[in-house]
Amino acid sequence: MPQPPDRSHIATEQRNPRSMNLHALSIAECVRLIHEEDRAVLAAMEAARPALTSFIEAVEPRFLTGGRLIYIGAGTSGRLGVLDASEAPPTFQLEEGRIVGLIAGGDSSLRKSSEGKEDDPNGAAADLAALQLTPNDTVLGIAAGGTTPYVLGALELAKRSFTTPRSPAPNILPSSVPLSALLVCSPIEKPPAADHLIVLNTGPEVLTGSTRMKAGTATKLALNTISTTLMVRSGRVYENLMVDVRATNAKLRDRAARIISTLTSLPRDQSFDLLDRADGSVKTAIVMHRRGVSREQAETLLHHAAGRLHAALSQSTESP
């Protein structure tokens, strides 16, 4: 069997000089050391702020015209992508399939590790083909060390194979291929297939090579930043409230009522009543009360405001 590539030069694979006696530490010393090392995560996020901003600015026009954000990763990186994608629909009432998480080995890898799958550069071919990529889509590869063949291969596949947009609308962007990016936690050169490179330089881990630690934490923060910013920019947030929350359980129903109460000054019981009359839609409920209109009129106002609550609250009820 041939030897694998030498990855000793990658920052996330190197030994941390501050944890050389990790095996001999007490519980208190382990906790202190891990917490001290975690400070590097915020420093890495601050250093990556320009790259994150540039990437989100490139994604926004694509996403707002119906494009999708597709995360691709293996192991911890893949799990974090799937996690972020799965939380968008209930939090922001985002349509299923707008943010997608692909992981090497498929959904079974979410619970049971399948590291061998990450060595196949064509491993994402079937999933990408099924997505029928368009130029308005964005593919974000996630790889802590920046060398995962599954991820790098997926970026190359995304640039080579995609279909014509399913709806050739006039607002389609003047691009011939999907936007691509690579999110890493070790300084590397930007791969040819990546339009953007986001480096979260968290340095060597407390436990050498265990990128579920600082690298994983930084990756989670970056994905939170990307998806939440896109949701804000697409009108799914009002002030700092998740007004598109889907009230699918007791906790979320309580949150929905509290949001309505906050923005209408109605007492709790009346907020629940208004939520029910609005068919569970927080935005509709708020427009109904603040504008003094029926549910149908509120839905029409929101439709003409492209779902943006601030616009629906200010526009004329005579909107065409």
C-alpha positions in Angstrom: 0.0 0.0 0.0 1.5 3.4 -0.9 2.3 5.9 1.8 -0.1 8.8 2.4 1.1 12.4 1.8 3.1 13.9 4.6 0.9 16.4 6.4 3.4 17.3 9.2 3.7 20.9 7.8 0.0 21.7 8.4 -0.6 23.9 11.4 -3.5 21.8 12.8 -1.2 18.7 12.7 1.7 20.2 14.6 2.4 19.7 18.3 1.4 22.5 20.7 4.4 23.5 22.9 2.0 24.6 25.7 0.4 21.1 26.1 3.5 18.9 26.0 2.7 17.5 29.5 -1.0 17.1 28.8 -0.9 13.5 30.1 0.2 14.6 33.5 -2.2 17.4 34.1 -4.9 17.4 36.8 -8.5 18.0 35.9 -8.3 21.7 36.9 -5.1 22.1 34.9 -6.7 20.5 31.8 -9.7 22.8 32.0 -7.5 25.8 32.4 -5.2 24.9 29.5 -8.1 24.1 27.2 -9.8 27.4 28.1 -6.6 29.4 27.6 -6.1 27.8 24.2 -9.6 28.6 23.1 -8.8 32.3 23.2 -7.0 31.7 19.9 -10.4 31.0 18.3 -11.6 34.6 18.7 -8.3 35.9 17.4 -8.6 33.7 14.4 -12.2 34.9 13.7 -11.1 38.6 14.0 -8.2 38.0 11.5 -10.6 36.3 9.1 -13.2 39.0 9.3 -12.3 40.6 5.9 -12.3 37.3 4.1 -15.7 36.3 5.7 -17.1 39.7 4.7 -15.9 39.4 1.1 -17.3 35.9 0.8 -20.7 36.8 2.2 -20.9 39.8 -0.1 -20.3 37.5 -3.1 -22.9 35.0 -1.9 -25.7 37.5 -1.1 -26.8 38.4 -4.6 -26.8 34.8 -5.6 -28.7 33.7 -2.5 -31.3 36.5 -2.9 -32.1 35.4 -6.4 -32.8 31.9 -5.3 -29.4 30.3 -5.3 -28.4 27.8 -2.6 -25.5 27.6 -0.1 -24.0 24.2 -0.1 -21.6 23.0 2.6 -19.3 20.1 1.9 -17.0 18.5 4.4 -15.8 15.3 6.0 -15.7 14.3 9.7 -16.2 17.1 12.1 -16.2 19.7 9.3 -18.9 17.9 7.5 -21.0 17.4 10.7 -20.8 21.2 11.4 -21.9 22.0 7.9 -24.9 19.6 8.2 -25.7 21.1 11.6 -25.8 24.7 10.3 -27.9 23.7 7.3 -30.4 21.8 9.4 -31.0 24.6 11.8 -31.9 27.2 9.1 -35.4 26.0 8.3 -36.9 26.0 11.8 -35.1 29.2 12.9 -35.8 31.3 9.8 -38.6 29.4 8.1 -36.2 28.9 5.2 -37.3 26.6 2.4 -35.9 23.2 2.6 -32.9 22.8 0.3 -31.8 26.5 0.3 -28.9 25.6 2.6 -27.5 22.1 2.1 -25.0 20.1 4.1 -23.1 17.3 2.4 -20.8 15.0 4.4 -18.4 12.3 3.2 -20.0 9.0 3.7 -23.6 10.4 3.8 -25.9 10.9 6.7 -24.7 7.7 8.4 -21.4 9.5 9.0 -23.1 12.0 11.3 -23.2 9.3 14.0 -20.5 6.8 13.0 -17.2 8.0 11.7 -16.2 7.0 8.1 -12.9 8.7 7.7 -12.0 6.5 4.7 -14.6 8.2 2.6 -12.8 11.5 2.8 -9.9 10.2 0.7 -12.1 10.0 -2.5 -11.9 13.2 -4.6 -14.9 12.0 -6.5 -16.9 11.1 -3.4 -19.3 14.0 -3.7 -20.0 13.5 -7.5 -23.4 11.8 -7.1 -24.7 14.3 -4.5 -23.6 17.3 -6.6 -25.1 15.8 -9.7 -28.4 15.3 -7.9 -28.4 19.0 -6.8 -28.2 20.2 -10.5 -26.0 23.2 -9.6 -26.6 26.5 -11.2 -24.5 29.7 -11.5 -26.4 31.2 -8.6 -25.4 28.4 -6.2 -22.4 28.6 -3.8 -20.3 25.6 -2.8 -18.4 26.1 0.4 -15.8 23.4 1.2 -14.9 22.9 4.8 -11.6 21.3 5.7 -9.6 22.1 8.9 -6.2 21.3 7.3 -7.2 22.2 3.8 -6.1 19.0 2.2 -9.1 16.7 2.3 -9.5 15.1 -1.1 -13.3 14.7 -0.8 -13.6 18.5 -0.3 -11.0 19.7 -2.8 -12.4 17.3 -5.4 -16.0 18.6 -4.7 -14.9 22.1 -5.5 -13.4 21.0 -8.8 -16.5 19.0 -9.6 -18.7 22.0 -8.9 -16.7 24.1 -11.3 -16.8 21.5 -14.1 -20.3 20.0 -13.9 -23.6 21.9 -13.5 -26.8 22.3 -15.4 -28.4 25.4 -16.9 -30.5 27.3 -14.4 -33.8 25.7 -13.9 -35.6 29.1 -14.2 -33.7 31.3 -16.7 -35.1 34.4 -15.1 -33.7 37.8 -16.0 -32.2 38.2 -12.5 -29.8 35.3 -13.0 -26.2 36.5 -12.4 -23.8 36.9 -15.2 -21.7 33.8 -14.2 -21.1 30.6 -15.9 -20.3 28.4 -12.9 -21.3 28.3 -9.2 -19.3 30.4 -6.7 -16.9 28.4 -4.7 -14.9 28.8 -1.5 -12.8 26.9 1.0 -12.9 27.3 4.7 -9.8 26.1 6.5 -8.1 26.4 9.9 -4.5 26.2 8.7 -2.7 28.7 6.4 -2.6 27.3 2.8 -2.4 28.6 -0.7 -5.8 29.2 -2.3 -6.7 26.1 -4.5 -7.4 26.9 -8.2 -11.0 25.7 -7.8 -11.8 28.1 -4.9 -12.9 31.6 -5.7 -12.5 32.5 -2.0 -10.3 31.2 0.7 -11.2 31.8 4.4 -8.5 31.0 6.9 -9.3 30.6 10.6 -5.7 30.2 11.9 -6.4 28.6 15.2 -2.9 27.0 15.5 -2.0 23.6 16.9 -4.6 21.8 19.1 -4.1 21.0 22.7 -4.4 17.4 21.7 -2.3 17.1 18.5 -4.4 16.8 15.4 -7.8 16.9 17.3 -9.5 19.5 15.1 -12.8 18.9 16.8 -11.4 21.3 19.4 -10.2 24.9 18.4 -10.6 24.3 14.7 -14.1 22.9 15.1 -15.2 25.8 17.4 -13.9 28.4 15.0 -15.6 26.6 12.1 -18.9 26.6 14.0 -18.6 30.4 14.6 -17.8 31.1 11.0 -20.8 29.1 9.7 -23.0 30.8 12.2 -21.7 34.2 10.9 -22.3 33.2 7.3 -25.8 31.8 7.5 -27.1 34.3 10.1 -25.8 37.3 8.1 -27.5 35.9 4.9 -30.8 35.4 6.8 -30.6 39.0 8.1 -29.9 40.4 4.6 -32.7 38.4 3.2 -35.3 40.0 5.5 -35.8 37.1 7.9 -34.9 39.2 10.9 -36.5 42.3 12.4 -34.5 44.3 14.9 -32.8 41.4 16.6 -35.8 39.1 16.6 -36.3 35.9 14.5 -39.6 36.9 13.1 -39.6 34.0 10.7 -39.4 31.4 13.4 -41.5 28.3 12.7 -43.5 27.5 15.9 -43.3 23.8 15.6 -43.1 22.9 19.3 -43.9 24.4 22.7 -40.6 26.3 23.1 -40.9 27.9 19.7 -44.6 28.7 20.1 -43.7 30.4 23.3 -40.9 32.4 21.6 -43.2 33.3 18.7 -45.8 34.7 21.2 -43.1 36.6 23.1 -41.9 38.2 19.8 -45.4 39.3 19.0 -45.9 40.7 22.5 -42.6 42.6 22.2 -43.5 44.2 18.9 -47.2 44.9 19.6 -47.2 45.4 23.4 -50.1 42.9 23.6 -50.3 40.7 26.7 -49.3 37.0 26.5 -52.8 35.5 26.0 -53.7 38.0 23.3 -50.4 37.3 21.5 -51.2 33.6 21.3 -54.6 34.4 20.0 -53.2 36.7 17.4 -50.6 34.0 16.4 -53.4 31.5 15.9 -55.4 33.9 13.8 -52.3 34.5 11.7 -52.1 30.8 11.1 -48.9 30.6 13.1 -47.0 33.3 11.2 -45.3 35.8 13.5 -44.8 38.4 10.7 -48.4 38.1 9.6 -49.6 38.5 13.2 -47.5 41.7 13.7 -48.7 43.3 10.4 -52.3 42.4 11.3 -52.1 44.2 14.6 -49.8 47.1 13.7 -51.6 47.9 10.5 -55.1 47.0 11.6 -55.7 44.7 8.7 -57.0 41.1 8.1 -54.8 38.1 7.8 -55.3 38.1 4.0 -54.3 41.8 3.8 -51.3 41.3 6.0 -50.1 38.4 3.8 -50.6 40.6 0.7 -48.5 43.4 2.3 -45.8 41.0 3.2 -45.8 39.5 -0.3 -45.3 42.9 -1.9 -42.6 43.7 0.6 -40.7 40.5 -0.4 -41.3 39.2 3.2 -39.5 42.1 4.8 -41.4 43.1 7.9 -40.1 46.6 8.1 -41.2 47.3 4.6 -44.7 45.7 5.1 -45.2 47.9 8.2 -44.5 51.1 6.3 -46.0 50.5 2.8 -49.4 51.7 1.7 -52.3 49.3 2.2 -53.2 50.2 -1.4 -50.1 48.3 -2.7 -51.0 46.7 -6.1 
